[in-house]
Amino acid sequence: MSSWYFAIGEQRHGPISTEELGARFQRGEVLPETLIWREGMEHWRALREMAVELDIAIPATPATTAVVSDSASPYAAPAANVPLQAAPVFGGNVVMAGLWKRFAASFIDGMVMMVVTLVMVMVGVMLTGGAAALSPQAFANDMMRGTLGLTFILAIYVVPIIVQAGYFTWMHASASQATLGKLAVGIKVARTDGQALTLGRSFGRWCAYFFLNLVSCGVTTLVSAFTVGLTERKQSLHDMIADTLVVDRWAFTAHPERQRRELGAVTWTIIVLAGLFVVAYIGFFVFAVGMAAMAGSGQ
């Protein structure tokens, strides 16, 4: 049973049970805008936002009522208080994102990061002299060689890591709660209690992923594949550390019936493309080994 606290003015009251909080609301002792909190919530929220969990009915108020001052222009657009992110809705079924949907999303995000890295490399080469920077004469120059080496280190390692950290941190903490890859396959990242991620938690989640893979040389990626595929909540290792879930985009919303367990066209397309890529890679490797063997026997 949850223990609730509520604030009136600067005074905090509680703990009280869910039933008692509902009774106080019915008696008018707490209002829809009264701030409430229970253990597990990241911050205080208005009682109105937790109405579903509390199982209380609150009369709807018009969300689009224009707020116009006396001196406002009659031609100005109406103003309304619109929340950036809707409060999570509890009580509905939650569909967790499985291994293949997460793989497809990661594949798409990987392609996005690869394109960004290639662009950075080309920009770096252009800034250091373009094609002339790759000439034998340029490599003979110690200063030019050092500049070019530093440029490639920054463009291939340092800057992409910074861009990746910013991309995943910002996208997972945005209103969509998803990267471009996750948006494409219809999944998102949320706290285990359904709340959206803050920037701090989103950055911490990325750090957990990055440094676990850095220290283990990628072994934790394989371990996460097993935990996502076999555990009930389908959490990877960095999800467990950050207390997050990857769920269907309609989870924790007012329309949980729109969630889909099937993989979907985008996920299947990515799986097929990834399979073709692996086959092509193996074929190229076998071809290269065969050509090398033929060249060796010819000598």
C-alpha positions as CSV (number, residue, x, y, z in Angstrom):
1,M,0.0,0.0,0.0
2,S,1.4,3.4,-1.0
3,S,2.0,6.1,1.6
4,W,1.3,9.5,0.3
5,Y,2.4,13.0,1.3
6,F,0.7,16.3,0.3
7,A,1.7,19.9,0.6
8,I,-0.5,22.8,1.5
9,G,1.3,26.1,1.4
10,E,4.7,25.4,2.9
11,Q,3.4,22.6,5.2
12,R,3.9,19.0,4.3
13,H,1.4,16.4,5.6
14,G,1.5,12.6,5.7
15,P,2.1,9.8,5.4
16,I,-1.5,8.8,4.6
17,S,-2.9,5.9,2.6
18,T,-4.3,6.1,-0.9
19,E,-7.8,5.7,0.5
20,E,-7.4,8.5,3.0
21,L,-6.0,10.8,0.3
22,G,-9.0,10.1,-1.9
23,A,-11.3,10.8,1.1
24,R,-9.6,14.1,1.8
25,F,-10.1,15.0,-1.9
26,Q,-13.8,14.2,-1.7
27,R,-14.1,16.4,1.4
28,G,-12.3,19.2,-0.4
29,E,-9.3,19.2,1.9
30,V,-7.0,18.6,-1.0
31,L,-7.6,20.0,-4.5
32,P,-6.7,18.8,-8.0
33,E,-3.7,21.1,-8.0
34,T,-2.4,20.1,-4.6
35,L,1.1,18.7,-4.8
36,I,1.5,15.1,-3.7
37,W,4.3,12.6,-3.5
38,R,5.0,8.9,-2.7
39,E,8.1,6.8,-2.6
40,G,9.3,6.0,-6.1
41,M,8.3,9.4,-7.6
42,E,11.1,11.6,-8.8
43,H,9.4,14.8,-7.9
44,W,6.1,16.2,-6.5
45,R,3.2,16.2,-8.9
46,A,-0.3,17.8,-8.9
47,L,-3.0,15.4,-7.7
48,R,-4.7,15.8,-11.0
49,E,-1.8,14.1,-12.8
50,M,-2.1,11.0,-10.5
51,A,-5.9,10.7,-10.7
52,V,-5.7,7.3,-12.5
53,E,-3.4,5.7,-10.0
54,L,-5.5,7.1,-7.1
55,D,-8.7,6.0,-8.7
56,I,-10.4,9.3,-8.3
57,A,-12.5,11.2,-10.8
58,I,-11.6,14.8,-11.4
59,P,-13.8,17.0,-13.6
60,A,-11.9,17.9,-16.8
61,T,-11.0,21.5,-17.3
62,P,-10.7,23.0,-20.8
63,A,-7.1,22.8,-21.8
64,T,-7.3,25.2,-24.6
65,T,-8.9,28.2,-22.9
66,A,-7.3,31.3,-24.2
67,V,-5.4,33.5,-21.8
68,V,-5.7,37.0,-23.1
69,S,-4.8,40.2,-21.2
70,D,-6.9,43.3,-21.4
71,S,-4.3,45.0,-23.5
72,A,-3.7,42.1,-25.8
73,S,-4.2,42.5,-29.5
74,P,-7.5,41.0,-30.8
75,Y,-5.5,39.5,-33.7
76,A,-3.0,37.7,-31.4
77,A,-3.1,33.9,-31.3
78,P,-4.8,32.5,-28.2
79,A,-2.4,31.3,-25.5
80,A,-2.9,28.1,-23.5
81,N,-0.9,26.2,-20.9
82,V,0.1,23.0,-22.7
83,P,2.4,20.6,-20.8
84,L,5.5,19.5,-22.7
85,Q,5.2,15.9,-21.6
86,A,2.0,14.2,-20.5
87,A,1.9,12.5,-17.1
88,P,2.2,8.7,-17.3
89,V,-1.0,6.7,-17.0
90,F,-0.9,3.7,-14.8
91,G,-3.0,0.6,-14.7
92,G,-2.8,-0.5,-18.3
93,N,-0.8,-3.4,-19.8
94,V,2.8,-2.5,-20.6
95,V,4.4,-4.2,-23.6
96,M,8.2,-4.4,-23.2
97,A,10.4,-3.9,-26.3
98,G,12.1,-7.2,-27.1
99,L,15.6,-8.0,-28.5
100,W,14.7,-7.6,-32.2
101,K,13.0,-4.3,-31.9
102,R,15.9,-2.9,-29.8
103,F,18.4,-4.4,-32.4
104,A,16.6,-2.7,-35.2
105,A,16.5,0.6,-33.4
106,S,20.3,0.3,-32.6
107,F,21.0,-0.6,-36.2
108,I,19.3,2.6,-37.4
109,D,21.0,4.8,-34.8
110,G,24.3,3.2,-35.7
111,M,23.8,4.2,-39.4
112,V,22.9,7.7,-38.2
113,M,26.1,7.9,-36.2
114,M,28.2,6.5,-39.1
115,V,26.9,9.1,-41.4
116,V,27.7,11.8,-38.9
117,T,31.3,10.4,-38.4
118,L,31.9,10.3,-42.2
119,V,30.8,13.9,-42.5
120,M,33.1,14.9,-39.7
121,V,36.0,13.1,-41.4
122,M,35.4,14.9,-44.7
123,V,35.1,18.2,-43.0
124,G,38.3,17.6,-41.1
125,V,40.1,16.7,-44.3
126,M,38.8,19.8,-46.0
127,L,39.9,22.0,-43.1
128,T,43.4,20.5,-43.3
129,G,43.8,21.1,-47.0
130,G,41.4,18.7,-48.8
131,A,42.8,16.0,-51.1
132,A,46.3,17.7,-50.9
133,A,46.5,16.7,-47.3
134,L,46.5,13.0,-48.3
135,S,49.3,13.4,-50.8
136,P,52.8,11.9,-50.2
137,Q,54.2,15.5,-50.0
138,A,51.9,16.2,-47.1
139,F,52.9,13.1,-45.2
140,A,56.5,14.0,-45.7
141,N,55.9,17.2,-43.7
142,D,56.1,16.5,-40.0
143,M,53.8,19.4,-39.0
144,M,51.2,18.5,-41.7
145,R,51.4,14.8,-40.7
146,G,50.8,15.7,-37.0
147,T,47.9,18.0,-37.9
148,L,46.3,15.4,-40.0
149,G,46.7,12.8,-37.4
150,L,45.2,15.0,-34.7
151,T,42.3,15.8,-37.0
152,F,41.5,12.1,-37.7
153,I,41.7,11.3,-33.9
154,L,39.2,14.1,-33.2
155,A,36.9,13.3,-36.1
156,I,36.9,9.5,-35.6
157,Y,37.1,9.1,-31.8
158,V,36.6,12.2,-29.7
159,V,33.9,14.2,-31.5
160,P,31.7,11.2,-32.4
161,I,31.7,10.1,-28.7
162,I,30.6,13.6,-27.7
163,V,28.0,13.7,-30.5
164,Q,26.7,10.2,-29.5
165,A,26.5,11.2,-25.8
166,G,24.5,14.4,-26.8
167,Y,22.3,12.5,-29.3
168,F,21.2,9.7,-27.0
169,T,21.0,11.9,-23.9
170,W,18.8,14.6,-25.5
171,M,16.6,12.2,-27.5
172,H,15.8,9.9,-24.6
173,A,15.0,12.9,-22.4
174,S,12.9,14.6,-25.0
175,A,9.1,14.6,-25.3
176,S,9.3,11.5,-27.6
177,Q,11.5,9.6,-25.2
178,A,13.2,8.0,-28.2
179,T,16.0,8.2,-30.6
180,L,15.4,8.2,-34.4
181,G,15.8,4.4,-34.4
182,K,13.4,3.9,-31.6
183,L,10.9,6.2,-33.2
184,A,11.1,4.2,-36.4
185,V,10.2,0.9,-34.7
186,G,7.7,2.4,-32.2
187,I,9.4,2.1,-28.9
188,K,10.6,4.5,-26.2
189,V,12.6,4.7,-22.9
190,A,10.9,5.3,-19.6
191,R,11.6,4.9,-15.9
192,T,10.4,1.7,-14.3
193,D,7.5,3.7,-12.7
194,G,6.5,5.1,-16.2
195,Q,8.0,8.6,-15.7
196,A,10.0,10.2,-18.5
197,L,13.8,10.4,-18.1
198,T,15.4,13.6,-16.9
199,L,18.5,14.8,-18.7
200,G,20.7,13.7,-15.8
201,R,19.3,10.1,-15.8
202,S,19.4,9.9,-19.6
203,F,23.1,10.9,-19.6
204,G,23.7,8.4,-16.8
205,R,22.1,5.7,-18.8
206,W,24.3,6.4,-21.8
207,C,27.4,6.5,-19.6
208,A,26.5,3.1,-18.1
209,Y,26.2,1.7,-21.7
210,F,29.4,3.3,-23.0
211,F,31.7,2.6,-20.1
212,L,30.5,-1.0,-19.6
213,N,31.3,-1.7,-23.2
214,L,34.6,0.2,-23.0
215,V,35.8,-1.8,-20.0
216,S,34.5,-5.1,-21.2
217,C,35.5,-4.7,-24.8
218,G,31.9,-5.1,-25.9
219,V,31.2,-8.3,-23.9
220,T,28.4,-6.5,-22.0
221,T,26.6,-6.0,-25.2
222,L,26.3,-9.8,-25.6
223,V,25.3,-10.2,-22.0
224,S,22.6,-7.5,-22.4
225,A,21.3,-9.4,-25.5
226,F,20.7,-12.3,-23.2
227,T,19.1,-10.3,-20.4
228,V,16.8,-8.5,-22.9
229,G,15.8,-11.7,-24.6
230,L,15.3,-13.8,-21.4
231,T,14.3,-11.6,-18.5
232,E,10.7,-10.6,-17.8
233,R,11.2,-6.9,-18.0
234,K,13.7,-7.2,-20.9
235,Q,16.2,-4.9,-19.4
236,S,19.8,-4.5,-20.6
237,L,22.6,-4.1,-18.1
238,H,22.5,-0.3,-18.5
239,D,18.7,-0.3,-18.0
240,M,19.2,-2.1,-14.7
241,I,21.8,0.4,-13.6
242,A,19.7,3.5,-14.7
243,D,16.3,2.0,-13.5
244,T,14.8,2.3,-17.0
245,L,12.7,0.2,-19.3
246,V,12.3,0.2,-23.1
247,V,8.6,-0.2,-23.9
248,D,6.1,0.3,-26.7
249,R,5.5,4.0,-27.5
250,W,1.9,3.7,-26.3
251,A,2.9,2.3,-22.9
252,F,2.0,4.4,-19.9
253,T,-0.4,6.5,-22.0
254,A,-4.2,6.8,-22.1
255,H,-4.3,4.3,-25.0
256,P,-2.4,1.2,-24.0
257,E,-4.6,-0.8,-26.4
258,R,-2.6,0.6,-29.2
259,Q,0.5,-1.2,-28.2
260,R,1.8,-3.9,-30.5
261,R,3.7,-7.1,-29.7
262,E,4.5,-8.0,-33.3
263,L,7.7,-6.8,-34.8
264,G,6.3,-4.6,-37.5
265,A,7.4,-3.8,-41.0
266,V,10.3,-1.5,-40.1
267,T,11.8,-4.1,-37.7
268,W,11.5,-6.9,-40.2
269,T,13.1,-4.7,-42.9
270,I,16.1,-3.9,-40.7
271,I,16.5,-7.6,-39.8
272,V,16.6,-8.6,-43.4
273,L,19.0,-5.8,-44.3
274,A,21.3,-6.7,-41.4
275,G,21.2,-10.4,-42.5
276,L,22.1,-9.4,-46.1
277,F,24.9,-7.3,-44.8
278,V,26.3,-10.2,-42.8
279,V,26.1,-12.6,-45.8
280,A,27.8,-10.0,-48.0
281,Y,30.5,-9.5,-45.4
282,I,31.2,-13.2,-45.1
283,G,31.1,-13.6,-48.9
284,F,33.6,-10.7,-49.3
285,F,35.9,-12.3,-46.6
286,V,35.8,-15.7,-48.3
287,F,36.5,-14.1,-51.7
288,A,39.4,-12.1,-50.3
289,V,40.9,-15.2,-48.6
290,G,40.5,-17.2,-51.9
291,M,42.1,-14.5,-54.0
292,A,45.0,-14.3,-51.5
293,A,45.4,-18.1,-51.6
294,M,45.4,-18.1,-55.4
295,A,48.0,-15.4,-55.5
296,G,50.2,-17.3,-53.1
297,S,50.0,-20.5,-55.1
298,G,50.8,-18.6,-58.3
299,Q,54.1,-17.4,-56.9
